[in-house]
Amino acid sequence: MTTPRFNRTYTLEFDIGSRTEVIKPPLRISFEVDKSIRGSLNKARIQIYNMEERKRLALARDAEDQGARIPVRLSCGYQDRQELIFKGNIFTGSTERQGPDLVTIIESQDGGTDFQNSFTNRTVIGGDLSVNAILNDMVNTGIGKISPRPVLTRPKVLIGNSAELLNSLVALDESWYLENELLYIIKENESVSRFIPIVSAATGLISTPTRDSKLVTFQTLINPTVKIGVRVQLESTTAPFMNGIYKIETITYSGDNYGDAWSQTCTGRLGAGTVVL
């Protein structure tokens, strides 16, 4: 293994204090990233092979560690084209020997610190400012796309864990999620981008899609333009009856710049996301 496979490339960044550590090929990494619009925190498990000792020690921490937050960003793609697929903070980090390799394993969450530790104690008077008021107490979370909120006609008291308060503000036809430390609240008929990428054999579709009710599942080579909350145009030659426009609800990325894995498994809902925020 002297070069990454099929022009695969990545950039992995950690912020340790005031210093940003950057890891790139030819160093080997593998990763699993789980993302969903269904109100759970996106997670990443990243393995880095034979990183220098100084960086390995800087990333060491366990679930009880209350030290400084370590932000992490993972971008990937092909040759000189990369896009961010995960942004969050390290939850645990450890190193183990696997044969001749020293492998550093980090577990990360998107928004984990804010959702575990943030607390809101505010009174909102009029308007539709409840979400903004809660985000003021979630210092590492920004605003993505937010479906129009109902207008408050009387003062509203917000007291409690910030994430639990967000749950109380989401209607039955809405879902909230974090995407790279930005908060999104969208309805089933809403999507977050006008761009509709095509998923076909020519763009990396692998095997035959499957469908259960209105949910389709398909696997494609990693394509960072296919994201949760956006619509895609599925074009399968082996299952043409499934072709159509789907809003992506979940994605699992699997990658190894030297191994076999370099794909994403997606589920999408037929006919959803017709309104663009």
Number of C-alpha atoms within 10 A of each C-alpha: 8 6 13 16 15 11 11 21 21 25 17 19 16 21 15 16 10 6 8 12 12 11 18 12 15 14 15 21 25 18 20 17 21 19 26 24 22 13 17 13 20 26 24 26 18 23 21 21 19 17 18 9 9 8 14 18 14 12 20 17 16 15 10 8 11 9 8 8 15 16 20 22 19 22 17 23 20 15 11 10 12 17 15 16 21 24 24 28 25 26 25 18 21 16 19 11 11 9 7 7 12 18 21 22 22 23 20 26 24 30 25 19 18 19 17 12 12 18 19 19 14 15 13 19 14 13 13 15 15 23 19 13 17 24 20 14 18 20 12 18 21 16 15 15 17 15 18 11 15 11 11 14 10 10 11 14 13 18 14 14 18 24 19 13 17 17 12 8 15 17 13 8 9 17 18 23 24 26 26 21 23 16 19 20 26 26 20 18 14 20 22 22 15 13 12 16 17 18 23 16 17 9 14 15 22 18 13 15 21 13 14 8 7 12 17 20 17 20 21 21 20 24 22 16 15 21 22 22 27 23 31 21 15 23 21 20 12 11 12 12 9 18 17 15 22 24 30 26 20 21 23 20 23 20 23 22 23 21 13 10 16 22 19 24 17 24 22 25 22 20 15 20 24 15 14 16 15
